[in-house]
Amino acid sequence: MKSRADAVGLVLARPARMLGLEPFFMELIAGIEETLAADSRSLLLHVVPDHEAEIRAYRRWGQGEMVDAVVVVNLVDDDPRLPVLVELGIPTVVVGGPRGDLPFSNVWIDNAQVTRDAVRHLVALGHRDIARVSGPHALAHTQDRTHAFVGECERLGVHGTVLEGDYTEASGTRATRALLGRRGAPSAIVYDNDVMAVAGLGVAGEMGVPVPERLSLVAWDDSALCRLAHPPLSAMSLDVHAMGTQVADCVLNVVAGGPVTSYEAKLPRLVTRGTTAAFAPAPAAD
């Protein structure tokens, strides 16, 4: 009988400096650890620069039987990590999807539906030129949101613009300046995370664009950053901690020999605060 390692592995392929800046992963990790601890297990976290280094970590863990299971995040198309994990035979839970061809259990969010909800809300407020500052295009959930955003804007007959960011303050600042500095600037911007949204709010202040009178902003995930901003940021609010406990429950089911199953996390909901308002175009100058 294989011995129990009492650990579950999570590898994050991203710059280590970003980990402390991204509320999403801190909340997700907290939810996972809380549930694993109740089963006398711990979370082994490893931060690496890219997928190649992530795969090397899986091979080390598999050869040394260092973990009972792993959690995989940030799916990409033709993800190179999944066949390696199948080869190694490590019980695995994927955060993301849905994908009918996944060989592992997964916990996923309907990102397309949430994006459509955000667009519909802004259009109902009178916005006809809406922008989105996305995460990295290679990520599957970014593509889902982008396709839904473009499609819903087209369906509702409004103009939609997408600029790619990377979840950092710098990319949120850069994208917002580019959007507000162009002729025909958008009257509303949706950001793929809280950090970029807070940066965008700062840029609007620097450029003299009043929020929400002339510009509405919507963040994603709804961490404390949104509530502490001035004005507080409207956000598509996801209980990330609860999602983390759901992921850990899925892990415990997998290591107990349960079937491959897809679990849908609770749909994020729009929480309106001080950065969204009804919009009417300014009267033309005489």
C-alpha positions in Angstrom: 0.0 0.0 0.0 1.4 3.4 -1.0 2.3 5.5 2.0 0.5 8.8 2.6 2.5 12.0 2.2 0.0 14.2 4.0 0.7 17.0 1.5 -1.0 18.4 -1.6 1.2 20.3 -4.1 0.4 23.6 -5.8 2.9 25.1 -8.3 2.4 28.7 -9.4 4.2 29.6 -12.6 4.5 33.4 -12.1 7.0 35.9 -10.8 7.4 35.4 -7.1 7.0 39.1 -6.4 3.4 39.0 -7.8 2.2 36.4 -5.3 1.9 38.9 -2.5 0.2 41.4 -4.8 -2.6 39.2 -6.1 -5.4 38.8 -3.6 -7.0 36.0 -5.6 -4.3 33.4 -5.0 -3.8 34.3 -1.4 -7.6 33.8 -0.8 -7.6 30.6 -2.8 -4.6 29.2 -0.9 -6.2 30.1 2.4 -9.4 28.2 1.5 -7.5 25.1 0.4 -5.2 25.1 3.4 -8.2 25.4 5.8 -9.9 22.4 4.5 -6.8 20.3 4.1 -5.7 21.0 7.7 -9.0 19.5 8.9 -7.9 16.3 7.3 -4.3 16.6 8.8 -2.8 17.5 5.4 -0.7 20.5 4.4 -0.3 22.5 1.2 3.1 22.4 -0.4 3.4 25.7 -2.4 6.2 26.1 -5.0 6.6 29.3 -7.2 8.4 28.9 -10.5 9.0 31.1 -13.6 7.3 29.0 -16.3 5.5 25.8 -17.2 8.8 23.9 -17.9 9.9 24.5 -14.4 6.4 23.5 -13.2 6.7 20.2 -15.0 10.1 19.6 -13.5 8.6 20.1 -10.1 5.9 17.6 -10.8 8.4 15.0 -11.9 10.4 15.5 -8.7 7.3 15.2 -6.6 6.1 12.1 -8.4 9.5 10.3 -8.2 9.9 11.1 -4.5 6.2 10.5 -3.6 6.3 13.9 -1.9 2.6 14.7 -2.4 -0.7 12.8 -2.4 -2.2 15.1 -5.1 -1.6 18.3 -7.0 -3.8 21.3 -7.8 -3.3 22.8 -11.3 -4.2 26.4 -12.0 -4.3 28.7 -15.1 -5.1 26.3 -17.9 -3.9 27.1 -21.4 -4.8 25.6 -24.8 -3.1 22.2 -25.3 -1.8 22.5 -21.8 1.6 20.7 -21.6 1.2 19.9 -17.9 -1.8 17.6 -18.2 -0.2 14.7 -20.2 2.8 14.8 -17.8 0.5 14.4 -14.8 -1.3 11.6 -16.5 2.0 9.9 -17.2 3.2 10.3 -13.6 -0.1 9.1 -12.2 -0.4 11.8 -9.6 -4.0 12.5 -8.5 -4.8 15.9 -9.8 -7.5 18.6 -9.5 -7.7 21.4 -12.1 -9.0 24.9 -11.2 -10.6 25.9 -14.5 -12.6 24.6 -17.4 -15.1 23.3 -18.2 -13.4 21.0 -20.7 -14.9 17.7 -21.8 -11.5 16.3 -22.5 -10.0 16.9 -19.1 -8.6 13.7 -17.6 -9.0 15.1 -14.1 -11.6 16.4 -11.8 -12.0 20.2 -12.0 -13.6 23.2 -10.3 -14.7 25.8 -12.7 -16.4 29.2 -13.0 -18.7 30.2 -15.9 -16.5 33.1 -16.9 -18.5 33.7 -20.1 -21.8 34.2 -18.2 -20.2 36.5 -15.6 -18.7 38.6 -18.4 -22.0 38.9 -20.2 -23.6 40.0 -16.9 -21.1 42.8 -16.5 -21.6 44.1 -20.1 -25.4 44.0 -19.7 -25.2 46.0 -16.5 -23.1 48.7 -18.0 -25.3 48.9 -21.1 -28.4 49.2 -18.9 -26.6 52.2 -17.3 -26.4 53.9 -20.7 -22.8 53.0 -21.7 -22.2 52.5 -25.4 -18.4 52.4 -25.5 -17.0 49.8 -23.1 -13.4 48.6 -22.7 -11.9 45.5 -21.0 -8.4 45.2 -19.6 -7.8 41.5 -19.7 -5.3 39.1 -18.2 -2.8 37.3 -20.4 -4.4 36.0 -23.6 -2.8 32.6 -23.4 -4.9 31.7 -20.3 -8.1 29.7 -21.1 -10.3 31.8 -18.8 -9.0 35.0 -20.4 -10.1 33.7 -23.8 -13.5 32.7 -22.4 -14.0 36.2 -21.0 -12.8 37.9 -24.2 -15.0 35.9 -26.5 -18.0 36.6 -24.2 -17.2 40.3 -23.9 -16.9 40.8 -27.7 -19.9 38.7 -28.5 -22.2 40.5 -25.9 -21.1 43.9 -27.1 -21.9 42.9 -30.6 -25.2 41.5 -29.6 -26.2 44.6 -27.8 -25.0 46.9 -30.4 -22.3 48.7 -28.4 -18.6 49.3 -29.1 -16.2 47.0 -27.2 -12.4 47.3 -27.0 -10.0 44.8 -25.4 -6.5 45.6 -24.2 -4.3 42.8 -22.8 -2.7 43.2 -19.3 -0.9 40.8 -17.0 -2.6 41.4 -13.7 0.0 43.9 -12.5 -0.4 47.5 -11.4 1.9 48.6 -14.2 -0.2 47.0 -16.9 -3.4 48.4 -15.5 -1.9 51.8 -15.5 -0.6 51.5 -19.0 -3.8 50.2 -20.5 -6.0 52.8 -18.7 -3.8 55.6 -19.9 -4.0 54.3 -23.5 -7.8 54.0 -23.3 -8.4 57.4 -21.8 -5.9 59.1 -24.0 -7.5 58.1 -27.3 -10.1 60.0 -29.2 -13.5 58.4 -28.4 -12.4 57.1 -25.0 -14.7 54.5 -23.4 -17.2 55.5 -20.7 -16.7 52.2 -18.9 -13.8 49.8 -18.3 -14.0 46.3 -16.9 -10.7 44.9 -15.5 -9.8 41.2 -15.1 -8.5 41.7 -11.5 -8.6 44.0 -8.6 -5.0 45.3 -8.8 -5.4 46.5 -12.4 -8.7 48.2 -11.5 -7.2 50.1 -8.6 -4.4 51.2 -10.8 -7.0 52.3 -13.4 -8.9 54.3 -10.8 -5.7 56.2 -10.0 -5.0 57.0 -13.6 -8.5 58.4 -14.0 -7.8 60.7 -11.1 -4.5 61.8 -12.6 -6.1 62.5 -16.0 -8.9 64.5 -14.5 -11.6 62.0 -15.6 -14.3 62.0 -12.8 -15.4 58.5 -11.6 -18.3 57.6 -11.8 -19.7 60.8 -13.4 -17.8 60.4 -16.7 -16.2 56.9 -16.3 -17.5 53.7 -14.7 -15.0 51.1 -13.5 -15.7 47.4 -12.7 -13.1 45.1 -11.0 -13.0 41.3 -10.8 -12.9 39.0 -7.7 -13.7 41.8 -5.1 -10.9 41.6 -2.6 -10.4 44.1 0.2 -8.6 46.3 -2.3 -12.0 47.1 -3.9 -13.6 48.0 -0.7 -10.7 50.2 0.5 -10.4 52.2 -2.8 -11.7 55.7 -3.0 -14.4 55.6 -4.2 -14.9 51.9 -3.5 -14.8 49.8 -6.6 -17.8 48.0 -8.1 -16.8 44.4 -8.8 -17.8 41.0 -10.1 -17.6 39.5 -6.6 -16.4 35.9 -6.2 -16.0 34.2 -2.8 -12.5 33.0 -3.6 -12.0 31.5 -0.1 -15.1 29.4 -0.6 -13.8 28.3 -4.0 -10.6 27.3 -2.3 -12.5 25.1 0.2 -14.4 23.6 -2.8 -11.1 22.8 -4.5 -9.7 21.1 -1.4 -12.9 19.0 -1.0 -12.4 17.9 -4.6 -8.8 17.0 -3.8 -9.9 14.9 -0.8 -12.4 13.1 -2.9 -9.8 12.3 -5.6 -7.2 11.0 -3.1 -10.0 8.8 -1.6 -10.4 7.2 -5.0 -13.5 9.1 -6.1 -14.6 9.5 -9.8 -13.5 12.2 -12.1 -16.1 14.9 -11.7 -16.6 18.5 -12.8 -17.8 20.9 -10.1 -19.1 24.4 -10.9 -18.2 27.1 -8.4 -20.9 29.6 -7.4 -21.4 32.3 -10.0 -19.8 35.6 -9.2 -22.3 38.5 -8.7 -22.0 42.1 -9.4 -21.6 44.3 -6.3 -22.2 48.0 -7.2 -20.3 50.6 -5.3 -19.0 54.1 -6.0 -17.4 53.5 -9.4 -20.4 52.8 -11.6 -23.3 55.1 -12.5 -25.7 55.9 -15.2 -24.1 57.5 -18.2 -25.3 60.2 -20.6 -23.1 61.7 -23.3 -21.9 65.2 -22.6 -23.8 67.8 -24.7 -22.1 68.9 -27.8 -20.2 72.2 -27.6 -21.8 75.2 -29.2 
